[in-house]
Amino acid sequence: MNDRDDTKIDAYAHIIPLKYMEAFNKTATEKCAKKIPPSLPLYDLEHRFRIMDKFEGLVQVLTLAEPAIEEVTDPGKAAELAKLANDEMAEIVFKYPEKFVAFVACLPMNNMDAALNEADRAVNELRCRGVLVYSNINGKALDSPEFLPLFEKMSAFDLPVYIHPQRSSGFSDYFTEKDSKYNIYSVFGWPYETTVAMTRLVFGGVLEKYPKLKIITHHCGGMIPYYEQRIIQHHDKYEMGNRRYPYKKGLTKAPIDYYKMFYADTAIHGNTPALMCAYAFWGSEHLLFGADMPLGDRQLGYGSYKKTIRAIDNMDISEMEKENIFRNNAKRLMHLPI
């Protein structure tokens, strides 16, 4: 593919490949099976192409849609599912290079030996351009010691780790209730989950230990850009009794500087003022075009693309900075040859 000024790389496009979905439905519990969204472009490539063709220069980086593989089944079968999904995504990218520039590998995070081996295979044999993890691994924090080898490996590969939020409707809004109401767990809980995961990676010392690690967060980095000054006030300026908080031990920079090491996509369905808030925090070089395709959109992808592209176009930034968001950052982070 030739490098074109109108190229727009959707760096976080969801998919459920058909062979994987068939195997998933044979393995997953009924509860997990219901988590696959009933969205046609997730499985039907021709339907997806019709949406993509409405936007000049649009290409995608494929990421497996929820639920997380480790949530679906036992460690052994999870490893098999991950291989199947990655093989199929690699096949799709190879077959349709004019539509898909790369894929991000899924991993069986409830089986770390298998996850590390699959990361090696996906990068070295399938040419994936990153790996996907969730904001918690079956309730375990991402800074848990068992997950550190994956961050070390991806830092050495110089390829990004994608974080997708993870919270179910069973995570109630109040202790006195059994389930979340009014879709709160998703609309507000997911950005909060992303924020928590980022914070654990900061104070857990993961970014201190692996300073070259590249982490791409979904939904514009959760709450972080909006709460920049609150983070500074409570973690940088506010020291109880003039003593450092114990959890800051080992950090060589101000906490806010670690937060600025993350990357964020633009998948908030438009909203130029919110994108400008993220830009004020990260600048143009840490933002990547993404529209959450095809999820969260009654028009199954078209509406979110239209709103997101328009919102970026309306940002009060230079054309070069918009090019960074639309394509240059994804090319750089994933070493894309387009």
Secondary structure, 3 states (H helix, E strand, C coil): CCCCCCCEEEEEEEECCHHHHHHHHHHCCHHHHCCCCCCHHHCCHHHHHHHHCCCCCEEEEEEECCCCHHHHCCHHHHHHHHHHHHHHHHHHHHHCCCCEEEEEEECCCCCHHHHHHHHHHHHHCCCCCCEEEECEECCEECCCHHHHHHHHHHHHHCCCEEEECCCCCCCCCCCCCCCCCCCHHHHCHHHHHHHHHHHHHHHCCHHHHCCCCCEEECHHHCCCCCCHHHHHHHHHHCCHHHCCCHHHCCCCCCHHHHHCCCEEECCCCCCHHHHHHHHHHHCHHHEECCCCCCCCCCCCCHHHHHHHHHHHHCCCCCHHHHHHHHHHHHHHHHCCCC
